[in-house]
Amino acid sequence: MNDPLHLNEQICFPVYVFAKEIINQYRPLLEALDLTYPQYLVMMVLWEQEAQTVNQLGKKLKLDSGTLTPLLKRMELKAFISRNRSTVDERIVNISLTEKGKVLKEKASCIPTQLMESMQVSTEDLIVLKNIITKILKK
């Protein structure tokens, strides 16, 4: 009989290890761009839609402002983004890409392909995995 408390019986453990591993796979690719993985996520959102508020970024990335604010300050120091308070409501902080941040998109365009090659998994398998994870997260 299987013991439900054995580590090998857990569903969450391989997911946890996989999350750590995939971020480790990203690390050398992102270091070349002077980005951390969370900063890379912010950049992807801004590359999709250049102007965002801190709250909009937080909702899209599932990050609270306590995590996001120091991250954005570091990105501003690197000159990838600018942070400006709204003239209408000073509680709102608008985030936008700088020219350096816009140029970074071209340099980052090869990262998804490089990551897939390093993982040695088919595109089809990754799509199935993404669909399953997305289904679980929507609950």
Secondary structure, 3 states (H helix, E strand, C coil): CCCCCCHHHCCHHHHHHHHHHHHHHHHHHHHCCCCCHHHHHHHHHHHHCCCEEHHHHHHHHCCCHHHHHHHHHHHHHCCCEEEEECCCCCCCEEEEECHHHHHHHHHHCCHHHHHHHHHCCCHHHHHHHHHHHHHHHCC
